[in-house]
């Protein structure tokens, strides 16, 4: 027997898995991409459009989150921070449509509690096309900080800047009106034997080629000569400068950055980079330039269009095996295969979760119309496969109870470049109590992709 299906609403995918004897029905839901981790918070923001736009400053609300790769670090550990702006307070200030991949976001994350300061973060030059006067799309920025104090360290989204490199180099800086913004993430650091307390912060997370950036350092050896250097991925660039640490091990210096491939800045004691005697890299990017096309040349441009995060399900009915009255036990079956397609591009991963309702009795042959099987009796054993060539690799959720609170079916982590196709399956098992009244039972399993 099967329920009547209604056509799913836009951005929502549902399937009902009808079952005879002991039955489970499932519906899948497709939500808008919302980022992989961190608590979304709202904060008032003051944004200043480029002067060429001829419009006044914008006071609006930014929705953002901050997440980390380690919520339980030790003193001395380096923590990677991801600042995701879900909804920016500002948008494209001009009537001109902006093409894809011309936005370079930078910003700061504010530390509080046991450790204070700012973490500079920067994002890739990656975005969907932005129509004239349209809101800026969601974007993510990453950076790192070294844990120097034990205790609870709070992380709040801070000021950010949206730089666009198209025809003109334009900036839209947005500041938190009442800092700090609400706390989005908290890490709890524990004591360890600190080997390296050196740390640096930057005066800016971006600049044009040839600009100088202020580098502030703490925890260095008093009186030591400290080298400031640019980094391009894992390699040092030719951009270097030296400063001398003061009596307290602190310094403030300037580094001129010319290399356009720069991704970060480090500071270290000694003749070459040594993680035990250095700090960083602190995220830094060089703004793009738009060189003129030489005479007799033609500039060729193509666009790779970003897609969406979506899922589909193979079939709409799953029948779990019947069990005997008086014996009960496992009523088993297989979830219809779920196909996840992540064609968004960018750094965001995804998560596929599920939760189930209680199984209620249905049908004229049910001896007890009020009988039900608790949702906590349903468990699954997930599996996940990644299609060859996909930038991301999916990870199956843990085997165990689904229940009303839900569990993870599969996920793919954040990364520098994400995307691909994935197939997700699961073995289902409903633990039916021995003397459950005879009849048919059904529940609703909801799958949500974010």
N, C-alpha and C positions, 0 to 999 in steps of 0.2 A: 504494500500500500504506500502511496506517496502523497505528500502534501501538494497543494496548488502553488505553483511558483509565480511570483510577480516579477515583471521585468525590472532588473536592478537599476538603481539610480546612477547618474553619472558619477565617476570616480569611486564607485563601490561595486565590488564583484561578489556575488553570492551564489552558493550552490547548496542544495538541500540533499543530504545523503539519507535516503529513506531506507529503513531496515525492517525486516519481518522477524517475528519471534522476539528477540531482544534487539532493539533498533537504536541507531544513533543518526541524527541528521546534522549536517554541518553547513554553515554559510560562511563565505569568505568576504572580507571587506578590504577594499583598497583605499588607503588614505593618502593624502597629499604628502610628498616627501617632507619629513620634518627633522632630519638630522639623526644621528645615531645615538648621541649621549648628551648629558648635561641638562639641567633644569632651565626651561625658558623663563626669562624674567623681562619685565617691561620697565623702561625708564625714560624720563623726559630728556629730550636731546635738542641742542641748538646747532643747526647746520647753516653754513655760510656758502651759498652758491657762488660759482665763479663770477667775477665782476662783469664779464662779457655777457652773462645771461640777463643782466639788468633787472634782477628781482631781489626783493629784500630777504633777509635771513629767515629760515624756516624753523619754527619751534614745533616739534612733533614727538611721537613716541617710537622708540626703537624696541623691538623684541629680539632678544639674543640669548645665547647660552654659552657657558664655558665648561669644557670637559678636560680631563687629564688622562694620561696613560697609566698612572699609578696613584691610587688614592691612599696608599699606606707606605710612603717612602721612608727612608732613613736619612738622618742628617748627613749631608754630603752627596746624596743622590741628585741626579738631574731629572726633572719632570718635564715632559712634553705637554704643552697647553694648546688646546684648540678653541678659538673664539669664533663662534658662528653667529652671524647676523641673519636672523630669519626674516625680519622685516625692517628695512632701513627707514629712518625718519625722512630721508630726502629721496629724490628721484632725478631722472634726466632733466637738467634745468633748461634745455634748449628744445626747439621744435625739430631739431635734426635727429633722425633715427641713428642710433649708435649701433655699429655692427658687433658681431661676436668677438670676444677675446681682446678687448681694449681696456678693460678695467683692472687695475692693480690695487687691491685694498691693503691698508696697513692699520695698525692700532695698538692699543695697550690693554693689558689685563691688570687690574688692581689687586694686590695681595693685602690681606689683613689678618688680624689675630696674632698668632705667634711670630709671624714674619711679615714685614711690610715692604712696600715698594711697588714698582711697575714691571711688567713683563712685556717687552716689545714683540709684536706678532706681525706676520706678513702673509699674504695670500698669493696664489699664482695668478698670472694674467689670463683669467678664464672667466667668461660670462656668456650668457645667452644674449642675442640681440635685444636692445632696449629701444622701443619706439619713442618718439619725441614726447616729452612731458610725462612719460610713464615712470612708475616706481622702479628703483634699482632692484635687480633680482637678489635672491639670497646668496651669500658668499661666506667662505670660511678662511681663517687665518691661523697660523701656527707659530709657536715660539717655545723657548725653554727657559727654565730657571733652576738654580741650584738651591736645595733645601739647606738652610743654615741654622734653623732653630727647631727644636722639638715642640710638638703641640699641634693644635688645630689651626690650619692655615686656610683662610677663606679666599675665594677667587670671585671677583666681580667684573663684568664687562666694563671697559672704559672708553675713552675717546677713540674715534676711528676716522680714517680719511679714505675717500674714494678718488683715486687718480685715473683719469681717462686719457688715453693716447690716441687721438683721432683728429686729424687736421691741426688741432691745437693741443698742447699739454695743459690740462685743466684739473684743478683739485676742488673737492667738496669736503671740507673738514667738518666733523660733527663732534661736539663735546657734550659730556654729561652735565646737565644743568645743575643738579644737586648731587655732587659726588660724595661718597662712592655710590654706584648703582647697587641694586639688591644683589645679595650673594647668590651665585648660580651653582657653585661647587665648593666642597670642602675636602681638604686632604688632612690626614692625621699623621704627622711625622713623629718618628721615634728616635731616641738617642742612639748614636753609634760613635765609634772612634773617628772623629772627623779628620780626614787626611788633607783635604783641600777646601778651604773656606773662601777661596777667591770667587768673586762674582762681578759682572759688569752689567750696566744698563746704558741704553742709547738715548740721545736727545731726540732722535727721530728714527722711524723705521723705514724711511725711503728718502730719495733725493735724486736730482738730476746728475748725470755724469759730470765729474769735476767738482761737485759740492763737497764740503766738509761736514762730517757728522761728529757730534760730541760723544765721547766715550767716558763714562764714569766708572771707576773701579773701587772695590773694597776688598779687604782681606789679603792683600798682597804683602810681600816682605818689605818692611820699612827700609826705605832708601834704595830699593831694587830698581834696575832699569827694566821697564816693561815695554814689550813690543805690541803695537796695535796693528792688526792685519786683516785684510779682507779674505773671505772664503768663497769659493765657488764649488758648492757641493762638498766633497771631501778634500779638495785641494786649496792651497793658499794661492792668492793672486799676487800681483806685483805691487799692490797698494799697501804700504807699510808706513808706520811712524813710531817714534819712541817717546815715552814719558818716564818720569821718575816718581815712584811711590813716596808719599810723605811719611812722617813719623808714625802715623797710625795705620799705615798700609793702604791709604786711599790715594786716588789720583783723579784728575779730570784732564783729558786731552782731546785732540781733534785729529781725525783721519780723513784725508781727501780720497774719495772713492771715484776712480775712473773706469774700472772694469765693469762693463755692462752685464756680465754674467754673475755678479756678486749675489750671494744668497744669505750671507751672514758675516759677522765681525767677531774676532777673537782677540784676547789679550793674554800674553804669557811672559814669564820670566825665562831667561836663557837664550841660547842661540837659535832654537827652533821650537815649534809647537810641541808642548808636552802637557797632556791632560792633567797630570798631577801638579803642574805649576802654572796652569792657565785657567781661563774662564771663557765661557761661550761655547758655540757661536750664538750670538744674539741676532735674531732675524733682521735682515736688511735687504732691500731691493732697489735697483736703479731704474728710474722711470724711463719708459721707452721714448724714442725720438722718431720723427717722421721725416726722413731725409728726402730732398727733392729728387725727382726722376731725371737722370742725365739726358741731355739732348740726344735724340736719335734712339732712345730706349723706350720701352713700354713696360710698365709695372703690371704684373699679372697677379691677380688675387683670387683666392677661392675661399669658400666657407664650409666648415664642417658643422652641421646643424646638430645641436644637442636634442636628445629625445626625452623620454620620460621613464619613470620607474613604474613597472606594471607587473601584474601577475595574472595567470589564467589557470584553470583547473581542468583536468581530463575527466569528463563525465560528471554526472550529478547524482549518483546513487551508489551507496556502499552498504552491503548487508553483512552484519556481524553474525557469527555462528550462534546457533541456538544452544541453550543450556537446559538441564533437567531440573524440574521442581524437586526440592529436597536435597539436591547435590550442589547446584549453583556452580560457581567457578568462572573461568575466563571465557568471555564471549569475544572472539577475535575477528579481525579483518584488516584491510589495508586502506589507508587514506588514498583518495584519488591523487595522482601525481600533480603537484603544483609547479608551474614553470614561472620563474622570476626573470624578468628582463630589465636590466639596468642600463639604459642608454643615455643617461644624463650627462656623463662626463664630470670632471671635477673631483674633489677629495672626499665626498660623503659616501659612507657605506650604507647598509640597510639592515633591517631586522624584521623577521616574520614571526609573529607570535600568535598564540591561540588560547581561547578560554571556552569553557563549556557550561551549559546549564544542567540542572538536575534532569534525570530521565523520568518523564511522567508516563503513566499507563494510558493507552488508547485502545479503542476497539470494543465491540460488543462482547467479545469472548473474555474480557478482563474480569476476574473474579472479585477484585477489589478496586473500584474506580478511583480511589484516593491513593493507590500504591505508587511508589516512586523509587528510583535508584539514585543515590547521592552522586553529585557531579564528581566528587573526589574519588570515585571508584574507577574513573577513566584514566588510563595511562597510555603513553606512546613511546615508541623507540624511533627517533628521527634519523634520517640519512639525507645527505645532500651531495650532488655531483656538479662540478663546474665544467662548462663547455670549453673545449680546447681553444686557446687564444684569448680567453677572457683576462682582463687586467687584474680582477679581483679573484679571490678564492673563497668559496662559501664554507661555512662551518656548521655542522649539524648541532642542534640543541641537545641537551642532556636527556637521557631516558628517564622517565618518571611520571609523576602525576600531573595531569592538566588542570582539572578543577576549575572553580569559578574565578580564582585569582589569576589563572593563566600561566603559561610557560612559553619559552622560546623554542620554535620549531627549527629555525635556521637563521644565519646572519652572515654578513660580510663586513669586515672592518673598514674604518676610514683609511685613506692612504693618499699618496701624492697623485696617483691616477687610479680611478676605480671604474667598474662597469663590467658588463658581460651577461651571459645567459647561464641559468642554473636550474636544475631540476631537484625538487624536494619531495621526499616520500616519508612515510611513517607507518610502522605497524601499530595497530590499535588494539587495546585489550580492556574490556570492561569487566571488573570483578563483581559478578552478580552474587548477592547473598543467597545462601542455600534455600531458604523458604520464601523467596520472593514470589508473590501471588502470580500464577500463570497469566499470560497475556503479552501484548506488544508494548514496548516502551520506546520513547524517543526523546532526544535532547537536541540542543543546538550548539554546535561548535563553530565559533567565529574566528576566522583568520584575519589578521591585520598586518599589512605591509607598510613600514615606515622607513 
